[in-house]
Amino acid sequence: MTVLLVGGTGQLGGLIAEQLAGRDEPLRALVRSGRRAGRLRELGFDLEVGDLYDARSLRRALDGVRAVVTAAQGDPLRRRVAPARVDRQGSRNLIGLARDAGVEQFVFISALKADEGAAVVPQLAYKLAAEGLLRSSGMAYTILRPATFQETLGGTDALLRRIVERFGIGLMPGGGRAAHSFVAAADVARAAALSLDHPAARGQVAPIGGPGDLSYHEAYARIARITGRRVTGMPLPWPVLSAAGLLAVPVWAELRGAFAWFAFLERAGDTCATPAWLVEALGHRRTFDEGLRAMYLGEQRAPRAAR
């Protein structure tokens, strides 16, 4: 039977696709358009054009599928893929129709502290609601809750990196002192792929972070040391973030949720203890310094394939 990947044209989804490639079973990807799906074709995925809001295309994509892996993620800056559509409506549609189609296994990428922040952060509330639907669906499930991605500070298209490189300023949500278990997207991708085969993954809600914790203040100091750049930290206190969220509502209400998320993480932190079974299965997890060298200097260490 087939493994279906949802969100495979995004950054994390593309990394998951690379981990799934070469499996001894058919692979399929649900894509909104074939224009950005060339890499998925190269990796051996059959493409089903559709989206999470069209029940007919979802049923076609789920036909003959034994397992679903979804990395679909809303973007508060884009109305077509806003969190209220993707993380709330889209996830509800996918989980319900996967259950009806007899899917055996479902791997869902959620967010760290979705349970703690759901009362104040809409995006986390959507994630938590989807988790609840999945846990009650009767399908075998693995829910991964990643910490802040290392790519937030160093990804090719990351806004915070562009500000560092252009202005030498490191924007720090809140006071920049809260600790984060910055995790490499590639390690989350490996965790998603290995969850299909690892017996300990079934029925688990697993936080996943990197091997060390540090604050934004410390992270920018690392960036300065490794790149040789001068980086001046600029705190954005949570009252400022809250006010920015209110001001954004008339323009685009979803931005308020993004600012609320930043403010929540400043108060609660974003650290976790990755479960022992997952630490063992992953082996080496990319450290923050290794991530910086890869993202800023182009130094690469080949990741282990999921097993």
Secondary structure, 3 states (H helix, E strand, C coil): CEEEEECCCCHHHHHHHHHHCCCCCCEEEEECCHHHCHHHHHCCEEEEECCCCCHHHHHHHHCCEEEEEECCCCCCCCHHHCHHHHHHHHHHHHHHHHHHCCCCEEEEECCCCHHHHCCCCHHHHHHHHHHHHHHCCCCEEEEEEECCECHHHHCCCCHHHHHHHHHCEEEEEECCCCEECCECHHHHHHHHHHCCCCHHHCCEEEEECCCCCEEHHHHHHHHHHHHCCCCEEEEECHHHHHHHHHHHCCCCCHHHHHHHHHHHHHHHCECCCCCHHHHHHHCCCCCHHHHHHHHHHCCCCCCCCCC
